[in-house]
Amino acid sequence: MSNTRSLSKRDQGSFSNKKSFNRKPSKPSASSNSAPSTLNPNAFVKKATATEENKYVATRKINNLPVHQSIIKNLLSKGYESPTEIQDKTLEAILDGENLVGLAQTGTGKTGAFLVPLVHNLLNERAAHQVLIVSPTRELAVQINDEFVSIAKGLNLFSSFLIGGTSVSVDVQKLRRPAHFVIGTPGRLTDMVRQGALNLKHFNTIVLDEFDRLLDMGFARDINYLVDGMVNRKQTILFSATEEKGQKQIIAKLVKNPVEVKIQSENAAADTVDQEIVTVREGQKKMDVLLSMVREEEFEKVLVFAETKRWVSRICKDLRSAGIKADEIHGNKSQNYRLNALNSFKTKKIQVLVATDVAARGLDISHVSHVINYQQPKNMDSYIHRIGRTGRAGNSGKAITFVN
């Protein structure tokens, strides 16, 4: 199969008379927008394969899962009929209390893969801070908590939700009421432990969601602090879409004799995403190219990634000035602002959401039509997680990367 994208008739009709860009691979040159990426632009070109070719056929339906009927009822009410491959192949191991390392492409239901069996295992248990779930971003932690609430509906199970950018005193108050699950980001969780509001000795299970990000230099100290404090830890669960080769020794030390479930080839982008590059010629303005795209009818729900907070704000401002409904999320925005922007994007109140990599990890936003990298990503892990916001749950998607 060719690794270059042939334009559909609709593409040809829409773009053939536009002079602002072409779609042929080109060698990158230094960009004035950010430090040059060292990645070969050809890495961003791949034709999606037919959805039916990629569809996993489970041997059992949701009705047949070995979990409590109330959980099954909640899953059915969410519209699920069959488990995804990662859910199907990890369920029994987690139910049996085994350590597990799971790797699967973005949009394959990894959150449900660990929540469903863990919720089942805590039925009829009194709340005593049994499970600690750690997420690298606030937005992903919010999503995990929301998913927990829907799966555990009516089961008398509780969660405490702890993330940065919110009131510390309110979080301290939350923890005075024991919960079955504590879900949060590394910084806020360690802060609660140091303040004496959270006792790690209570926990017997830890889940690191997007573990490759959590085990890198930015979070490693906090993760080690949390793990070392869990002296009664019996089960360790790691999930991600990508794995850093340099972290294998860290993982081996953290997880003893894990069940390993790897659904996709190592660090591979989803096959449901049509990937292409757009070469911005010398003298052209990227914003003009971007505007010509998002004004096309098919670009109905677009996630634009930029490398820095400053560039995110600049792109968002220029889009708004041109009459495009857009908003932005990055680390300098308050938690309420970020959540409101995400909700506006999910409900199509805005057409374009511009973001740093804070939005690349784990967020489940349905029917994103396009992901656009305004600058070339610095590494393939970042690229894979970004384009994983489209082409989710077996649907097709498109990813476009600007190169100079």
C-alpha positions in Angstrom: 0.0 0.0 0.0 1.3 3.4 -0.9 2.3 5.8 1.9 1.2 8.9 0.0 -2.4 10.2 0.1 -4.3 10.4 -3.2 -6.9 13.1 -3.1 -10.6 12.1 -3.2 -12.8 13.8 -5.8 -14.1 16.0 -3.1 -10.6 17.0 -2.1 -9.7 17.8 -5.7 -12.8 19.9 -6.1 -12.2 21.8 -2.9 -8.5 22.3 -3.1 -7.2 22.1 -6.7 -7.7 25.8 -7.3 -6.1 27.0 -4.1 -2.6 28.3 -4.3 -1.9 28.5 -0.6 -0.6 24.9 -0.2 0.1 21.6 -1.8 0.0 18.1 -0.4 3.2 16.6 -1.6 5.9 15.5 0.8 8.8 17.9 1.2 11.9 18.1 3.3 11.5 20.3 6.3 13.3 23.6 6.7 13.8 25.5 9.9 10.6 27.1 11.0 10.2 30.5 12.4 7.3 29.2 14.5 9.3 26.8 16.7 12.5 24.9 17.0 12.8 22.6 14.0 11.5 19.0 14.4 14.0 16.3 13.6 11.3 13.9 12.5 11.1 12.9 8.8 7.8 14.4 7.4 7.1 11.0 5.7 6.4 9.7 9.2 3.2 11.8 9.1 1.9 10.3 5.9 -0.2 7.1 5.9 -3.4 6.1 4.2 -6.1 4.8 6.6 -7.2 1.2 6.1 -10.9 0.4 5.9 -12.6 0.4 9.2 -14.1 -3.1 8.7 -10.6 -4.5 8.2 -9.5 -3.2 11.6 -12.6 -4.1 13.6 -12.0 -6.6 16.4 -14.8 -9.2 16.8 -15.2 -10.1 20.4 -16.1 -13.6 21.3 -18.6 -12.4 23.9 -21.1 -9.6 24.4 -21.4 -7.1 27.2 -24.2 -9.3 28.6 -21.8 -12.2 28.9 -19.0 -10.4 30.9 -18.2 -12.0 34.3 -19.1 -8.9 36.2 -22.1 -7.8 38.3 -25.4 -7.4 36.5 -25.7 -3.8 37.6 -22.4 -3.0 35.9 -23.6 -4.7 32.7 -26.9 -2.7 32.9 -24.9 0.6 33.2 -22.7 -0.4 30.3 -25.7 -1.3 28.1 -27.3 2.0 29.0 -24.2 3.8 27.6 -24.8 2.0 24.3 -22.0 -0.6 24.5 -22.7 -4.0 23.0 -19.3 -5.7 22.9 -16.0 -5.2 24.7 -13.1 -3.8 22.7 -10.0 -5.9 22.2 -8.1 -4.3 25.1 -11.1 -4.7 27.4 -11.7 -8.3 26.3 -8.1 -9.4 26.8 -7.4 -7.7 30.1 -10.7 -8.3 32.0 -9.9 -11.6 33.8 -6.4 -10.6 34.7 -7.6 -7.5 36.5 -10.5 -9.3 38.1 -8.1 -11.8 39.5 -5.9 -9.1 41.0 -2.9 -9.7 38.8 -0.5 -6.9 37.8 -0.9 -5.8 34.2 0.7 -3.7 31.5 -1.6 -2.9 28.7 -0.8 -1.2 25.4 -3.4 -0.2 22.9 -4.0 2.5 20.4 -5.9 5.6 21.4 -9.6 5.4 21.3 -9.8 1.7 22.2 -11.5 1.9 25.6 -8.5 1.6 28.0 -10.3 3.6 30.7 -13.2 1.1 30.7 -10.7 -1.8 30.6 -9.5 -1.0 34.1 -12.6 0.6 35.7 -15.1 -2.2 34.9 -13.1 -5.0 36.7 -12.0 -2.7 39.6 -15.5 -1.5 40.2 -16.7 -5.1 40.3 -14.0 -6.1 42.7 -15.0 -3.4 45.2 -18.8 -4.2 45.3 -20.0 -4.7 48.8 -16.7 -3.3 50.2 -16.9 -0.3 52.5 -15.1 2.8 51.3 -11.5 2.9 52.5 -9.4 4.5 49.8 -8.6 1.2 48.1 -7.8 2.2 44.5 -5.5 5.1 43.4 -5.7 6.2 39.8 -3.1 8.6 38.5 -3.4 10.7 35.4 -0.9 13.0 33.8 -3.4 15.8 32.9 -6.4 17.3 34.7 -8.6 16.8 31.7 -8.0 13.1 31.6 -8.5 12.8 35.3 -11.9 14.5 34.9 -12.8 12.1 32.1 -11.8 9.1 34.2 -13.9 10.3 37.1 -16.9 10.9 34.8 -16.5 7.3 33.4 -16.3 5.9 36.9 -19.5 7.7 37.9 -21.4 6.2 34.9 -20.1 2.7 35.4 -20.7 2.6 39.1 -24.1 4.3 39.0 -26.4 2.9 41.7 -23.7 0.7 43.2 -23.0 2.7 46.3 -19.3 3.2 45.3 -17.6 6.6 45.7 -14.7 8.5 44.3 -12.6 11.5 45.4 -11.3 13.6 42.6 -8.1 15.6 43.2 -6.5 17.8 40.5 -4.4 21.0 40.4 -6.0 24.3 39.7 -8.8 23.7 42.2 -9.2 24.5 45.9 -6.7 22.7 48.2 -8.9 23.2 51.2 -11.9 21.7 49.4 -9.8 18.6 48.5 -8.8 18.2 52.1 -12.5 18.3 53.1 -13.2 15.7 50.4 -10.7 13.2 51.8 -12.3 13.3 55.3 -15.0 11.1 53.7 -13.5 7.8 52.6 -14.0 6.8 49.0 -13.3 3.6 47.1 -11.4 5.3 44.4 -9.1 8.3 44.5 -8.5 9.8 41.1 -6.0 12.6 40.5 -2.9 14.2 39.0 0.5 13.6 40.6 1.2 17.0 42.0 -2.1 17.4 43.9 -2.0 13.8 45.1 1.5 14.2 46.6 0.4 17.5 48.1 -2.5 15.8 49.9 -0.2 13.1 51.2 2.4 15.6 52.5 -0.4 17.6 54.2 -1.6 14.4 56.0 -5.0 14.4 54.2 -4.3 11.2 52.2 -2.8 8.1 53.7 -1.2 5.9 51.1 -1.1 2.9 53.4 -4.8 2.4 52.8 -4.4 1.7 49.1 -3.9 -1.8 47.7 -4.2 -1.0 44.0 -2.6 1.7 41.8 -3.4 2.5 38.2 -1.1 4.6 36.1 -3.0 5.8 33.0 -0.8 7.0 30.2 2.1 5.5 32.1 4.8 6.5 29.6 4.1 10.1 30.4 3.8 9.5 34.1 7.2 7.7 34.3 9.2 10.4 32.4 11.3 13.0 34.2 8.5 15.5 34.7 6.5 13.2 37.0 8.9 10.5 38.0 9.6 11.9 41.5 6.0 12.2 42.4 5.2 8.7 41.1 8.0 7.2 43.0 6.8 9.0 46.1 3.3 7.7 45.7 4.3 4.1 45.0 6.9 4.0 47.8 4.2 5.1 50.3 1.8 2.3 49.2 3.3 -0.3 51.5 0.2 -2.5 51.2 0.1 -2.4 47.4 -1.0 -5.7 45.9 -2.0 -4.8 42.3 -0.3 -2.4 39.9 -2.0 -1.6 36.5 -0.3 0.4 33.7 -2.1 1.5 30.5 -0.9 3.6 27.6 -0.9 3.9 23.8 2.9 4.3 23.6 5.9 2.9 25.5 9.3 4.4 25.9 12.1 1.8 25.4 14.2 3.6 28.1 11.5 3.0 30.7 11.6 -0.8 30.6 13.8 -1.1 33.6 11.6 1.4 35.6 8.5 -0.7 34.7 10.2 -3.9 35.7 11.0 -2.5 39.1 7.5 -1.1 39.5 5.5 -4.1 38.3 6.4 -7.6 39.3 5.5 -10.4 36.9 2.8 -8.5 35.0 0.4 -9.9 32.5 1.3 -8.0 29.3 -1.3 -7.2 26.7 -0.1 -5.4 23.6 -2.8 -4.8 21.0 -1.0 -2.9 18.4 2.5 -2.8 17.0 4.8 -0.7 19.2 4.2 3.0 19.2 1.9 2.9 16.1 -0.7 5.4 15.1 -4.3 4.2 14.6 -5.1 2.6 11.3 -8.4 4.4 11.2 -6.7 7.8 10.7 -5.8 9.1 7.3 -2.5 11.0 7.7 -1.1 13.6 5.4 1.2 16.6 5.3 0.7 20.1 3.9 3.8 21.8 2.7 3.8 25.5 3.4 6.0 27.2 0.8 8.4 30.1 1.5 6.5 33.4 1.7 3.1 31.7 2.6 1.4 32.3 5.9 0.4 29.2 7.8 -2.7 31.0 9.1 -4.0 31.6 5.6 -3.5 27.9 4.9 -5.3 27.0 8.1 -8.2 29.3 7.4 -8.6 28.0 3.9 -9.0 24.5 5.4 -11.4 25.2 8.3 -13.7 27.2 6.0 -14.3 23.9 4.1 -17.5 22.1 5.0 -15.8 18.9 5.9 -13.7 20.5 8.6 -16.6 20.6 11.1 -14.8 19.7 14.4 -11.1 20.5 14.3 -8.4 20.1 17.0 -5.3 22.2 16.3 -2.1 21.5 18.1 0.8 23.9 18.6 4.1 23.5 20.4 3.8 26.4 22.9 1.2 28.2 25.0 2.1 31.5 23.2 1.4 29.9 19.8 -1.8 28.4 20.9 -3.1 31.8 22.1 -1.9 33.5 18.9 -3.5 30.9 16.6 -6.8 31.1 18.5 -6.8 34.9 18.4 -6.2 34.9 14.6 -8.9 32.4 14.0 -11.4 34.4 16.0 -10.4 37.6 14.2 -11.2 35.8 10.9 -14.7 34.9 12.2 -14.0 31.3 13.1 -15.6 30.0 16.4 -12.5 28.9 18.3 -11.2 28.5 21.8 -7.9 27.4 23.5 -6.6 25.2 26.3 -3.1 25.2 27.8 -1.4 25.2 31.2 -1.8 28.9 31.8 -5.6 28.7 31.6 -7.6 28.0 34.8 -9.2 24.6 35.3 -12.7 26.0 34.9 -11.7 27.8 31.6 -10.2 24.6 30.2 -13.2 22.5 31.1 -15.6 25.1 29.6 -13.5 25.2 26.4 -13.5 21.4 26.1 -17.3 21.2 26.7 -17.9 23.9 24.1 -15.9 21.8 21.6 -17.6 18.6 22.5 -21.0 20.2 22.0 -20.0 21.9 18.8 -20.5 25.4 20.2 -17.1 26.1 18.7 -15.6 24.6 15.5 -11.9 24.7 16.4 -10.1 24.0 19.7 -6.4 25.0 19.8 -4.3 23.3 22.3 -0.8 22.3 23.6 -0.2 18.6 24.3 -2.4 19.0 27.4 -5.2 17.8 25.1 -3.3 15.0 23.5 -3.5 12.5 26.3 -6.5 10.2 26.6 -9.3 12.7 26.0 -12.3 11.1 24.5 -14.0 13.7 22.3 -16.4 12.1 19.8 -16.4 12.8 16.1 -13.4 15.0 15.8 -13.2 15.4 12.0 -9.6 16.6 11.8 -6.5 17.0 13.9 -4.0 19.6 12.6 -0.5 19.9 13.7 0.3 23.6 13.2 4.0 22.7 13.7 5.8 19.4 13.3 5.7 17.5 16.6 9.0 17.0 18.4 8.7 13.2 18.7 6.5 10.4 17.5 4.9 9.7 20.9 3.5 13.2 20.9 2.3 12.8 17.3 0.6 9.4 18.0 -1.3 10.8 21.0 -2.3 13.9 19.2 -3.8 12.2 16.1 -5.4 9.7 18.4 -8.1 12.3 19.2 -9.6 11.5 15.8 -10.5 8.1 14.3 -11.7 6.8 17.6 -13.8 3.8 18.4 -13.5 2.4 14.9 -14.5 5.6 13.2 -12.4 7.2 10.5 -10.5 10.4 11.0 -8.0 12.7 9.3 -4.7 14.1 10.6 -2.8 16.9 8.8 0.7 18.1 9.7 2.1 21.4 8.4 5.7 21.2 7.2 8.0 23.9 5.9 
